[in-house]
């Protein structure tokens, strides 16, 4: 598995972040890879597309993580 940066809307009635994060981390815990995922939240509601700025910041953080081995701030 490679480093993964997940971005979620803070309030999402369809896929609540807490439930998704908990289930995903439970699966990763079985493989000992919980350190390879970082969850970020954007302050928005529902299932909306990320802005170009949000995508750029996330992608830049992921590239830096891959280069340095230091995970981004959650």
PyMOL Python script that loads the backbone (N, CA, C, O; Angstrom):
from pymol import cmd

cmd.read_pdbstr("""\
ATOM      1  N   UNK A   1       0.842  -1.186   0.000  1.00  0.00           N
ATOM      2  CA  UNK A   1       0.000   0.000   0.000  1.00  0.00           C
ATOM      3  C   UNK A   1       0.878   1.236   0.000  1.00  0.00           C
ATOM      4  O   UNK A   1       1.952   1.250   0.602  1.00  0.00           O
ATOM      5  N   UNK A   2       0.421   2.258  -0.670  1.00  0.00           N
ATOM      6  CA  UNK A   2       1.149   3.518  -0.754  1.00  0.00           C
ATOM      7  C   UNK A   2       0.443   4.573   0.086  1.00  0.00           C
ATOM      8  O   UNK A   2      -0.728   4.414   0.431  1.00  0.00           O
ATOM      9  N   UNK A   3       1.152   5.654   0.417  1.00  0.00           N
ATOM     10  CA  UNK A   3       0.511   6.727   1.183  1.00  0.00           C
ATOM     11  C   UNK A   3      -0.771   7.207   0.501  1.00  0.00           C
ATOM     12  O   UNK A   3      -0.827   7.379  -0.717  1.00  0.00           O
ATOM     13  N   UNK A   4      -1.785   7.412   1.316  1.00  0.00           N
ATOM     14  CA  UNK A   4      -3.082   7.841   0.813  1.00  0.00           C
ATOM     15  C   UNK A   4      -3.572   9.030   1.623  1.00  0.00           C
ATOM     16  O   UNK A   4      -3.564   9.002   2.854  1.00  0.00           O
ATOM     17  N   UNK A   5      -3.992  10.064   0.930  1.00  0.00           N
ATOM     18  CA  UNK A   5      -4.565  11.247   1.560  1.00  0.00           C
ATOM     19  C   UNK A   5      -6.023  11.312   1.141  1.00  0.00           C
ATOM     20  O   UNK A   5      -6.334  11.523  -0.032  1.00  0.00           O
ATOM     21  N   UNK A   6      -6.912  11.129   2.104  1.00  0.00           N
ATOM     22  CA  UNK A   6      -8.341  11.155   1.816  1.00  0.00           C
ATOM     23  C   UNK A   6      -8.916  12.498   2.242  1.00  0.00           C
ATOM     24  O   UNK A   6      -8.618  13.005   3.323  1.00  0.00           O
ATOM     25  N   UNK A   7      -9.741  13.059   1.378  1.00  0.00           N
ATOM     26  CA  UNK A   7     -10.366  14.351   1.658  1.00  0.00           C
ATOM     27  C   UNK A   7     -11.875  14.149   1.686  1.00  0.00           C
ATOM     28  O   UNK A   7     -12.459  13.568   0.771  1.00  0.00           O
ATOM     29  N   UNK A   8     -12.488  14.638   2.749  1.00  0.00           N
ATOM     30  CA  UNK A   8     -13.931  14.481   2.922  1.00  0.00           C
ATOM     31  C   UNK A   8     -14.560  15.801   3.310  1.00  0.00           C
ATOM     32  O   UNK A   8     -13.937  16.639   3.962  1.00  0.00           O
ATOM     33  N   UNK A   9     -15.807  15.973   2.897  1.00  0.00           N
ATOM     34  CA  UNK A   9     -16.573  17.118   3.367  1.00  0.00           C
ATOM     35  C   UNK A   9     -16.879  16.904   4.839  1.00  0.00           C
ATOM     36  O   UNK A   9     -17.175  15.789   5.269  1.00  0.00           O
ATOM     37  N   UNK A  10     -16.805  17.965   5.591  1.00  0.00           N
ATOM     38  CA  UNK A  10     -17.006  17.862   7.034  1.00  0.00           C
ATOM     39  C   UNK A  10     -18.375  17.276   7.369  1.00  0.00           C
ATOM     40  O   UNK A  10     -18.482  16.434   8.260  1.00  0.00           O
ATOM     41  N   UNK A  11     -19.412  17.704   6.675  1.00  0.00           N
ATOM     42  CA  UNK A  11     -20.761  17.188   6.919  1.00  0.00           C
ATOM     43  C   UNK A  11     -21.256  16.549   5.631  1.00  0.00           C
ATOM     44  O   UNK A  11     -21.512  17.231   4.638  1.00  0.00           O
ATOM     45  N   UNK A  12     -21.387  15.239   5.665  1.00  0.00           N
ATOM     46  CA  UNK A  12     -21.849  14.494   4.494  1.00  0.00           C
ATOM     47  C   UNK A  12     -22.914  13.505   4.953  1.00  0.00           C
ATOM     48  O   UNK A  12     -22.589  12.513   5.604  1.00  0.00           O
ATOM     49  N   UNK A  13     -24.175  13.757   4.627  1.00  0.00           N
ATOM     50  CA  UNK A  13     -25.243  12.876   5.101  1.00  0.00           C
ATOM     51  C   UNK A  13     -25.239  11.503   4.428  1.00  0.00           C
ATOM     52  O   UNK A  13     -25.854  10.570   4.944  1.00  0.00           O
ATOM     53  N   UNK A  14     -24.557  11.361   3.287  1.00  0.00           N
ATOM     54  CA  UNK A  14     -24.540  10.087   2.572  1.00  0.00           C
ATOM     55  C   UNK A  14     -23.407   9.190   3.072  1.00  0.00           C
ATOM     56  O   UNK A  14     -23.614   8.004   3.326  1.00  0.00           O
ATOM     57  N   UNK A  15     -22.216   9.760   3.212  1.00  0.00           N
ATOM     58  CA  UNK A  15     -21.053   9.003   3.684  1.00  0.00           C
ATOM     59  C   UNK A  15     -20.440   9.765   4.863  1.00  0.00           C
ATOM     60  O   UNK A  15     -19.488  10.523   4.680  1.00  0.00           O
ATOM     61  N   UNK A  16     -20.977   9.571   6.062  1.00  0.00           N
ATOM     62  CA  UNK A  16     -20.451  10.287   7.227  1.00  0.00           C
ATOM     63  C   UNK A  16     -18.970   9.964   7.450  1.00  0.00           C
ATOM     64  O   UNK A  16     -18.575   8.799   7.476  1.00  0.00           O
ATOM     65  N   UNK A  17     -18.171  10.998   7.610  1.00  0.00           N
ATOM     66  CA  UNK A  17     -16.729  10.830   7.735  1.00  0.00           C
ATOM     67  C   UNK A  17     -16.344   9.909   8.883  1.00  0.00           C
ATOM     68  O   UNK A  17     -15.488   9.042   8.710  1.00  0.00           O
ATOM     69  N   UNK A  18     -16.950  10.075  10.040  1.00  0.00           N
ATOM     70  CA  UNK A  18     -16.554   9.259  11.194  1.00  0.00           C
ATOM     71  C   UNK A  18     -16.761   7.768  10.941  1.00  0.00           C
ATOM     72  O   UNK A  18     -15.913   6.952  11.304  1.00  0.00           O
ATOM     73  N   UNK A  19     -17.874   7.414  10.325  1.00  0.00           N
ATOM     74  CA  UNK A  19     -18.135   5.999  10.046  1.00  0.00           C
ATOM     75  C   UNK A  19     -17.164   5.460   9.007  1.00  0.00           C
ATOM     76  O   UNK A  19     -16.643   4.354   9.152  1.00  0.00           O
ATOM     77  N   UNK A  20     -16.921   6.233   7.969  1.00  0.00           N
ATOM     78  CA  UNK A  20     -15.992   5.802   6.920  1.00  0.00           C
ATOM     79  C   UNK A  20     -14.579   5.658   7.479  1.00  0.00           C
ATOM     80  O   UNK A  20     -13.905   4.657   7.237  1.00  0.00           O
ATOM     81  N   UNK A  21     -14.140   6.666   8.226  1.00  0.00           N
ATOM     82  CA  UNK A  21     -12.785   6.643   8.783  1.00  0.00           C
ATOM     83  C   UNK A  21     -12.603   5.456   9.717  1.00  0.00           C
ATOM     84  O   UNK A  21     -11.589   4.761   9.649  1.00  0.00           O
ATOM     85  N   UNK A  22     -13.567   5.222  10.579  1.00  0.00           N
ATOM     86  CA  UNK A  22     -13.475   4.118  11.540  1.00  0.00           C
ATOM     87  C   UNK A  22     -13.396   2.770  10.830  1.00  0.00           C
ATOM     88  O   UNK A  22     -12.567   1.929  11.176  1.00  0.00           O
ATOM     89  N   UNK A  23     -14.260   2.567   9.837  1.00  0.00           N
ATOM     90  CA  UNK A  23     -14.263   1.296   9.111  1.00  0.00           C
ATOM     91  C   UNK A  23     -12.954   1.101   8.346  1.00  0.00           C
ATOM     92  O   UNK A  23     -12.391   0.006   8.341  1.00  0.00           O
ATOM     93  N   UNK A  24     -12.480   2.148   7.710  1.00  0.00           N
ATOM     94  CA  UNK A  24     -11.243   2.059   6.930  1.00  0.00           C
ATOM     95  C   UNK A  24     -10.043   1.785   7.835  1.00  0.00           C
ATOM     96  O   UNK A  24      -9.197   0.952   7.509  1.00  0.00           O
ATOM     97  N   UNK A  25      -9.968   2.475   8.959  1.00  0.00           N
ATOM     98  CA  UNK A  25      -8.851   2.267   9.882  1.00  0.00           C
ATOM     99  C   UNK A  25      -8.889   0.880  10.507  1.00  0.00           C
ATOM    100  O   UNK A  25      -7.837   0.303  10.781  1.00  0.00           O
ATOM    101  N   UNK A  26     -10.078   0.334  10.738  1.00  0.00           N
ATOM    102  CA  UNK A  26     -10.180  -1.036  11.250  1.00  0.00           C
ATOM    103  C   UNK A  26      -9.572  -2.028  10.266  1.00  0.00           C
ATOM    104  O   UNK A  26      -8.853  -2.944  10.665  1.00  0.00           O
ATOM    105  N   UNK A  27      -9.857  -1.845   8.991  1.00  0.00           N
ATOM    106  CA  UNK A  27      -9.290  -2.725   7.961  1.00  0.00           C
ATOM    107  C   UNK A  27      -7.771  -2.562   7.897  1.00  0.00           C
ATOM    108  O   UNK A  27      -7.037  -3.547   7.823  1.00  0.00           O
ATOM    109  N   UNK A  28      -7.311  -1.324   7.927  1.00  0.00           N
ATOM    110  CA  UNK A  28      -5.867  -1.078   7.859  1.00  0.00           C
ATOM    111  C   UNK A  28      -5.139  -1.604   9.093  1.00  0.00           C
ATOM    112  O   UNK A  28      -3.988  -2.030   8.998  1.00  0.00           O
ATOM    113  N   UNK A  29      -5.796  -1.577  10.236  1.00  0.00           N
ATOM    114  CA  UNK A  29      -5.173  -2.059  11.468  1.00  0.00           C
ATOM    115  C   UNK A  29      -4.826  -3.541  11.359  1.00  0.00           C
ATOM    116  O   UNK A  29      -3.850  -3.999  11.954  1.00  0.00           O
ATOM    117  N   UNK A  30      -5.616  -4.281  10.608  1.00  0.00           N
ATOM    118  CA  UNK A  30      -5.350  -5.704  10.428  1.00  0.00           C
ATOM    119  C   UNK A  30      -4.056  -5.943   9.656  1.00  0.00           C
ATOM    120  O   UNK A  30      -3.437  -6.998   9.791  1.00  0.00           O
ATOM    121  N   UNK A  31      -3.649  -4.977   8.857  1.00  0.00           N
ATOM    122  CA  UNK A  31      -2.415  -5.108   8.078  1.00  0.00           C
ATOM    123  C   UNK A  31      -1.266  -4.302   8.672  1.00  0.00           C
ATOM    124  O   UNK A  31      -0.135  -4.373   8.192  1.00  0.00           O
ATOM    125  N   UNK A  32      -1.563  -3.535   9.721  1.00  0.00           N
ATOM    126  CA  UNK A  32      -0.523  -2.713  10.338  1.00  0.00           C
ATOM    127  C   UNK A  32      -0.144  -1.511   9.493  1.00  0.00           C
ATOM    128  O   UNK A  32       0.976  -1.013   9.605  1.00  0.00           O
ATOM    129  N   UNK A  33      -1.046  -1.035   8.652  1.00  0.00           N
ATOM    130  CA  UNK A  33      -0.732   0.052   7.723  1.00  0.00           C
ATOM    131  C   UNK A  33      -1.487   1.344   8.024  1.00  0.00           C
ATOM    132  O   UNK A  33      -1.664   2.168   7.126  1.00  0.00           O
ATOM    133  N   UNK A  34      -1.933   1.542   9.250  1.00  0.00           N
ATOM    134  CA  UNK A  34      -2.701   2.742   9.560  1.00  0.00           C
ATOM    135  C   UNK A  34      -1.881   4.023   9.396  1.00  0.00           C
ATOM    136  O   UNK A  34      -2.444   5.111   9.271  1.00  0.00           O
ATOM    137  N   UNK A  35      -0.566   3.896   9.397  1.00  0.00           N
ATOM    138  CA  UNK A  35       0.277   5.079   9.237  1.00  0.00           C
ATOM    139  C   UNK A  35       0.347   5.560   7.788  1.00  0.00           C
ATOM    140  O   UNK A  35       0.943   6.602   7.512  1.00  0.00           O
ATOM    141  N   UNK A  36      -0.254   4.815   6.864  1.00  0.00           N
ATOM    142  CA  UNK A  36      -0.190   5.179   5.451  1.00  0.00           C
ATOM    143  C   UNK A  36      -1.439   5.896   4.954  1.00  0.00           C
ATOM    144  O   UNK A  36      -1.610   6.088   3.751  1.00  0.00           O
ATOM    145  N   UNK A  37      -2.307   6.289   5.875  1.00  0.00           N
ATOM    146  CA  UNK A  37      -3.490   7.045   5.457  1.00  0.00           C
ATOM    147  C   UNK A  37      -3.661   8.265   6.361  1.00  0.00           C
ATOM    148  O   UNK A  37      -3.514   8.191   7.581  1.00  0.00           O
ATOM    149  N   UNK A  38      -3.974   9.373   5.723  1.00  0.00           N
ATOM    150  CA  UNK A  38      -4.271  10.613   6.433  1.00  0.00           C
ATOM    151  C   UNK A  38      -5.626  11.089   5.938  1.00  0.00           C
ATOM    152  O   UNK A  38      -5.875  11.146   4.734  1.00  0.00           O
ATOM    153  N   UNK A  39      -6.490  11.426   6.870  1.00  0.00           N
ATOM    154  CA  UNK A  39      -7.809  11.949   6.531  1.00  0.00           C
ATOM    155  C   UNK A  39      -7.795  13.457   6.729  1.00  0.00           C
ATOM    156  O   UNK A  39      -7.339  13.953   7.759  1.00  0.00           O
ATOM    157  N   UNK A  40      -8.294  14.175   5.743  1.00  0.00           N
ATOM    158  CA  UNK A  40      -8.460  15.622   5.849  1.00  0.00           C
ATOM    159  C   UNK A  40      -9.920  15.955   5.639  1.00  0.00           C
ATOM    160  O   UNK A  40     -10.640  15.265   4.917  1.00  0.00           O
ATOM    161  N   UNK A  41     -10.341  17.029   6.285  1.00  0.00           N
ATOM    162  CA  UNK A  41     -11.714  17.488   6.132  1.00  0.00           C
ATOM    163  C   UNK A  41     -11.709  18.869   5.500  1.00  0.00           C
ATOM    164  O   UNK A  41     -10.838  19.692   5.784  1.00  0.00           O
ATOM    165  N   UNK A  42     -12.689  19.116   4.641  1.00  0.00           N
ATOM    166  CA  UNK A  42     -12.919  20.463   4.138  1.00  0.00           C
ATOM    167  C   UNK A  42     -14.235  20.931   4.732  1.00  0.00           C
ATOM    168  O   UNK A  42     -15.155  20.137   4.929  1.00  0.00           O
ATOM    169  N   UNK A  43     -14.320  22.199   5.011  1.00  0.00           N
ATOM    170  CA  UNK A  43     -15.487  22.750   5.689  1.00  0.00           C
ATOM    171  C   UNK A  43     -16.617  22.967   4.687  1.00  0.00           C
ATOM    172  O   UNK A  43     -16.821  24.070   4.180  1.00  0.00           O
ATOM    173  N   UNK A  44     -17.338  21.892   4.418  1.00  0.00           N
ATOM    174  CA  UNK A  44     -18.451  21.990   3.475  1.00  0.00           C
ATOM    175  C   UNK A  44     -19.474  20.904   3.787  1.00  0.00           C
ATOM    176  O   UNK A  44     -19.260  20.047   4.645  1.00  0.00           O
ATOM    177  N   UNK A  45     -20.583  20.964   3.070  1.00  0.00           N
ATOM    178  CA  UNK A  45     -21.706  20.065   3.308  1.00  0.00           C
ATOM    179  C   UNK A  45     -21.982  19.238   2.058  1.00  0.00           C
ATOM    180  O   UNK A  45     -21.894  19.739   0.937  1.00  0.00           O
ATOM    181  N   UNK A  46     -22.316  17.973   2.260  1.00  0.00           N
ATOM    182  CA  UNK A  46     -22.822  17.136   1.185  1.00  0.00           C
ATOM    183  C   UNK A  46     -21.768  16.556   0.269  1.00  0.00           C
ATOM    184  O   UNK A  46     -20.599  16.424   0.630  1.00  0.00           O
ATOM    185  N   UNK A  47     -22.211  16.215  -0.920  1.00  0.00           N
ATOM    186  CA  UNK A  47     -21.361  15.580  -1.926  1.00  0.00           C
ATOM    187  C   UNK A  47     -20.989  16.615  -2.986  1.00  0.00           C
ATOM    188  O   UNK A  47     -21.521  16.574  -4.096  1.00  0.00           O
ATOM    189  N   UNK A  48     -20.115  17.510  -2.675  1.00  0.00           N
ATOM    190  CA  UNK A  48     -19.726  18.530  -3.642  1.00  0.00           C
ATOM    191  C   UNK A  48     -18.308  18.284  -4.116  1.00  0.00           C
ATOM    192  O   UNK A  48     -17.517  17.633  -3.434  1.00  0.00           O
ATOM    193  N   UNK A  49     -17.996  18.805  -5.280  1.00  0.00           N
ATOM    194  CA  UNK A  49     -16.649  18.668  -5.825  1.00  0.00           C
ATOM    195  C   UNK A  49     -15.692  19.564  -5.056  1.00  0.00           C
ATOM    196  O   UNK A  49     -16.073  20.630  -4.571  1.00  0.00           O
ATOM    197  N   UNK A  50     -14.455  19.124  -4.951  1.00  0.00           N
ATOM    198  CA  UNK A  50     -13.432  19.939  -4.308  1.00  0.00           C
ATOM    199  C   UNK A  50     -13.042  21.083  -5.232  1.00  0.00           C
ATOM    200  O   UNK A  50     -13.131  20.972  -6.455  1.00  0.00           O
ATOM    201  N   UNK A  51     -12.612  22.181  -4.629  1.00  0.00           N
ATOM    202  CA  UNK A  51     -12.144  23.310  -5.432  1.00  0.00           C
ATOM    203  C   UNK A  51     -10.755  22.999  -5.981  1.00  0.00           C
ATOM    204  O   UNK A  51     -10.082  22.087  -5.501  1.00  0.00           O
ATOM    205  N   UNK A  52     -10.335  23.749  -6.974  1.00  0.00           N
ATOM    206  CA  UNK A  52      -8.995  23.557  -7.517  1.00  0.00           C
ATOM    207  C   UNK A  52      -7.935  23.797  -6.451  1.00  0.00           C
ATOM    208  O   UNK A  52      -6.924  23.095  -6.416  1.00  0.00           O
ATOM    209  N   UNK A  53      -8.152  24.769  -5.590  1.00  0.00           N
ATOM    210  CA  UNK A  53      -7.202  25.055  -4.514  1.00  0.00           C
ATOM    211  C   UNK A  53      -7.098  23.886  -3.539  1.00  0.00           C
ATOM    212  O   UNK A  53      -5.998  23.513  -3.132  1.00  0.00           O
ATOM    213  N   UNK A  54      -8.241  23.303  -3.161  1.00  0.00           N
ATOM    214  CA  UNK A  54      -8.239  22.153  -2.255  1.00  0.00           C
ATOM    215  C   UNK A  54      -7.504  20.968  -2.879  1.00  0.00           C
ATOM    216  O   UNK A  54      -6.723  20.291  -2.212  1.00  0.00           O
ATOM    217  N   UNK A  55      -7.760  20.727  -4.156  1.00  0.00           N
ATOM    218  CA  UNK A  55      -7.075  19.638  -4.854  1.00  0.00           C
ATOM    219  C   UNK A  55      -5.577  19.891  -4.946  1.00  0.00           C
ATOM    220  O   UNK A  55      -4.781  18.978  -4.727  1.00  0.00           O
ATOM    221  N   UNK A  56      -5.185  21.116  -5.267  1.00  0.00           N
ATOM    222  CA  UNK A  56      -3.767  21.438  -5.385  1.00  0.00           C
ATOM    223  C   UNK A  56      -3.047  21.256  -4.051  1.00  0.00           C
ATOM    224  O   UNK A  56      -1.968  20.665  -3.998  1.00  0.00           O
ATOM    225  N   UNK A  57      -3.648  21.767  -2.971  1.00  0.00           N
ATOM    226  CA  UNK A  57      -3.021  21.624  -1.647  1.00  0.00           C
ATOM    227  C   UNK A  57      -2.886  20.150  -1.258  1.00  0.00           C
ATOM    228  O   UNK A  57      -1.853  19.739  -0.729  1.00  0.00           O
ATOM    229  N   UNK A  58      -3.920  19.362  -1.517  1.00  0.00           N
ATOM    230  CA  UNK A  58      -3.880  17.940  -1.171  1.00  0.00           C
ATOM    231  C   UNK A  58      -2.836  17.201  -2.001  1.00  0.00           C
ATOM    232  O   UNK A  58      -2.071  16.399  -1.464  1.00  0.00           O
ATOM    233  N   UNK A  59      -2.800  17.463  -3.292  1.00  0.00           N
ATOM    234  CA  UNK A  59      -1.838  16.780  -4.152  1.00  0.00           C
ATOM    235  C   UNK A  59      -0.408  17.180  -3.779  1.00  0.00           C
ATOM    236  O   UNK A  59       0.486  16.334  -3.759  1.00  0.00           O
ATOM    237  N   UNK A  60      -0.192  18.447  -3.490  1.00  0.00           N
ATOM    238  CA  UNK A  60       1.140  18.909  -3.074  1.00  0.00           C
ATOM    239  C   UNK A  60       1.573  18.225  -1.781  1.00  0.00           C
ATOM    240  O   UNK A  60       2.730  17.829  -1.639  1.00  0.00           O
ATOM    241  N   UNK A  61       0.642  18.089  -0.841  1.00  0.00           N
ATOM    242  CA  UNK A  61       0.951  17.420   0.424  1.00  0.00           C
ATOM    243  C   UNK A  61       1.288  15.952   0.197  1.00  0.00           C
ATOM    244  O   UNK A  61       2.188  15.413   0.840  1.00  0.00           O
ATOM    245  N   UNK A  62       0.568  15.304  -0.715  1.00  0.00           N
ATOM    246  CA  UNK A  62       0.816  13.893  -1.020  1.00  0.00           C
ATOM    247  C   UNK A  62       2.179  13.710  -1.687  1.00  0.00           C
ATOM    248  O   UNK A  62       2.903  12.771  -1.355  1.00  0.00           O
ATOM    249  N   UNK A  63       2.535  14.586  -2.616  1.00  0.00           N
ATOM    250  CA  UNK A  63       3.837  14.515  -3.283  1.00  0.00           C
ATOM    251  C   UNK A  63       4.956  14.716  -2.262  1.00  0.00           C
ATOM    252  O   UNK A  63       5.948  13.987  -2.273  1.00  0.00           O
ATOM    253  N   UNK A  64       4.799  15.697  -1.386  1.00  0.00           N
ATOM    254  CA  UNK A  64       5.813  15.943  -0.357  1.00  0.00           C
ATOM    255  C   UNK A  64       5.952  14.738   0.567  1.00  0.00           C
ATOM    256  O   UNK A  64       7.066  14.386   0.954  1.00  0.00           O
ATOM    257  N   UNK A  65       4.854  14.111   0.920  1.00  0.00           N
ATOM    258  CA  UNK A  65       4.872  12.907   1.762  1.00  0.00           C
ATOM    259  C   UNK A  65       5.643  11.794   1.062  1.00  0.00           C
ATOM    260  O   UNK A  65       6.468  11.121   1.681  1.00  0.00           O
ATOM    261  N   UNK A  66       5.375  11.601  -0.225  1.00  0.00           N
ATOM    262  CA  UNK A  66       6.069  10.551  -0.982  1.00  0.00           C
ATOM    263  C   UNK A  66       7.570  10.826  -1.069  1.00  0.00           C
ATOM    264  O   UNK A  66       8.374   9.895  -1.031  1.00  0.00           O
ATOM    265  N   UNK A  67       7.949  12.092  -1.185  1.00  0.00           N
ATOM    266  CA  UNK A  67       9.370  12.449  -1.309  1.00  0.00           C
ATOM    267  C   UNK A  67      10.119  12.381   0.021  1.00  0.00           C
ATOM    268  O   UNK A  67      11.267  11.940   0.071  1.00  0.00           O
ATOM    269  N   UNK A  68       9.460  12.820   1.101  1.00  0.00           N
ATOM    270  CA  UNK A  68      10.159  12.946   2.381  1.00  0.00           C
ATOM    271  C   UNK A  68       9.864  11.808   3.360  1.00  0.00           C
ATOM    272  O   UNK A  68      10.638  11.563   4.286  1.00  0.00           O
ATOM    273  N   UNK A  69       8.743  11.118   3.152  1.00  0.00           N
ATOM    274  CA  UNK A  69       8.341  10.088   4.100  1.00  0.00           C
ATOM    275  C   UNK A  69       7.640  10.643   5.323  1.00  0.00           C
ATOM    276  O   UNK A  69       7.289   9.892   6.233  1.00  0.00           O
ATOM    277  N   UNK A  70       7.432  11.967   5.355  1.00  0.00           N
ATOM    278  CA  UNK A  70       6.773  12.607   6.482  1.00  0.00           C
ATOM    279  C   UNK A  70       5.315  12.862   6.110  1.00  0.00           C
ATOM    280  O   UNK A  70       5.046  13.605   5.166  1.00  0.00           O
ATOM    281  N   UNK A  71       4.367  12.259   6.835  1.00  0.00           N
ATOM    282  CA  UNK A  71       2.962  12.429   6.482  1.00  0.00           C
ATOM    283  C   UNK A  71       2.504  13.880   6.693  1.00  0.00           C
ATOM    284  O   UNK A  71       3.033  14.588   7.548  1.00  0.00           O
ATOM    285  N   UNK A  72       1.523  14.304   5.907  1.00  0.00           N
ATOM    286  CA  UNK A  72       0.991  15.663   6.074  1.00  0.00           C
ATOM    287  C   UNK A  72       0.222  15.816   7.379  1.00  0.00           C
ATOM    288  O   UNK A  72      -0.184  14.838   8.006  1.00  0.00           O
ATOM    289  N   UNK A  73       0.041  17.043   7.756  1.00  0.00           N
ATOM    290  CA  UNK A  73      -0.757  17.337   8.955  1.00  0.00           C
ATOM    291  C   UNK A  73      -2.182  16.936   8.678  1.00  0.00           C
ATOM    292  O   UNK A  73      -2.713  17.193   7.597  1.00  0.00           O
ATOM    293  N   UNK A  74      -2.793  16.312   9.643  1.00  0.00           N
ATOM    294  CA  UNK A  74      -4.164  15.843   9.467  1.00  0.00           C
ATOM    295  C   UNK A  74      -5.141  16.964   9.453  1.00  0.00           C
ATOM    296  O   UNK A  74      -6.342  16.735   9.313  1.00  0.00           O
TER     297      UNK A  74
END
""", "prot")
cmd.dss("prot")
cmd.show_as("cartoon", "prot")
cmd.util.cbc("prot")
cmd.orient("prot")
